[in-house]
Amino acid sequence: MKERYVFLLFILCLCISYRSKSVPEEEITVRYSEGVGVHVGEFGAFNQTPHEAVLAWMKELTGQWKAAGWRFAMWNFRGGFGILDSERPDVQYENYKGHKLDRKMLEVIKES
């Protein structure tokens, strides 16, 4: 059987609330310790990545972010990276208002 490699695609972007200019890493540490919030701008996993691997990865990341007091946003809500209509081949979808809902992924997000 031929092995198939699927790349786990994710975009991780830390957005620091400071007048939208570039901020050196040393200053980020100081500002975070002074109460400046951190927002992980976008993240997600390509819909051809095995679903159980994606859920474990998301649970690990979002758990760490929650513990650190960070907030996040998914790459998209609906589509290949989202919880609706992702067309992942290994997901049992639930019908939600005419859309295919990935209930397991929704539950991971809700826990965070």
N, C-alpha and C positions, 0 to 999 in steps of 0.2 A: 504494500500500500504506500502510495507516494505521500510524503509529509507535506503539509501545506502550512505555510507560515502566515499568520495574520498579524499585522502591525497594530499595536494598541496605540491609537491616535488620541492624543489629548493636548489641549492647549491650557497651559496654566499661566495665569497672568495675575500678578499682585498689583492692585491699584491702591496707591496711597493717597489719601485725601490731603493734598497740599498744593494748591494753586496750579495744578496740572503741568508742572515743570518736572524735568528729570531730577531725581533725587539720588545721591550716592548711597550705597548700601549702608555705610556707617551711620548716616543720618536717619535711615529707615529704622534701625534698631533703637536709636534714641527717641525718635518720634513715637514709635510703637510703645515704648516703655512710658512715655508721657501721656498715653491714652488715645493716640491717633489710631483709628480703626483700620483693619485690613480686610479687603474684599478680593476674593479669588474671582477674577472677572469672567472667565469662561473655562469650562472643562467638559469632557465627555469622552465616549469611546465609540469608534466606528461600528456600524451595525453588523459587520461580518466577524467581529471579535466574539468568541464564545460568551454567551449570556452569563453563565455562572462566574466566569472570570471577571467580567465587567462589574457584576454586583458586588463581588468580594473587594475589588479594587475601589469602587465607589464608597463602600461602607468603611473601608480603612481610611481613605482620604477625608471623607466628610466627618468621620469620628474624630480624627486628629484636629481638623479645622474647628469643629465645635468645641473641643477641649481647650483650644487656644483662644476661643472667642471670636474667630473669624467668620465671615459670611461668604456666600458663594452664589454663583449663577451657572446654570448649565449652558452648554454651547447653544442648544435650542430646546424648546419645549416639545415641539412637534417636528418630526422628521428623523433622519438617520441617527441622530445623537440623542434624541429626546425620549420622553415617556409615552408619547402618542405617535402612532403611525410610523414607527421606526423601521418596520419591515425586517426585523431580525428573524432569521429562519428558525431559531431554536427557542422561541417564546410562545407561551400559550397566552393569547391576548384575551382581554375582556372588552366587550362592547361598551363604549361610553359615548352616548349621544352621537352615534354614527362614526366614531373613531375607534381605533385599536389601542387600548390602554395596556401598557406594561405594568401590571399591578405590583409585581415584585420590585421593580425599580422605583415606583412611586413610594412604596413603603420604606425603602432605603432613604429616600429624600426626606420623607416625613420624620424619620428618626433623628435627622440632623438638626 
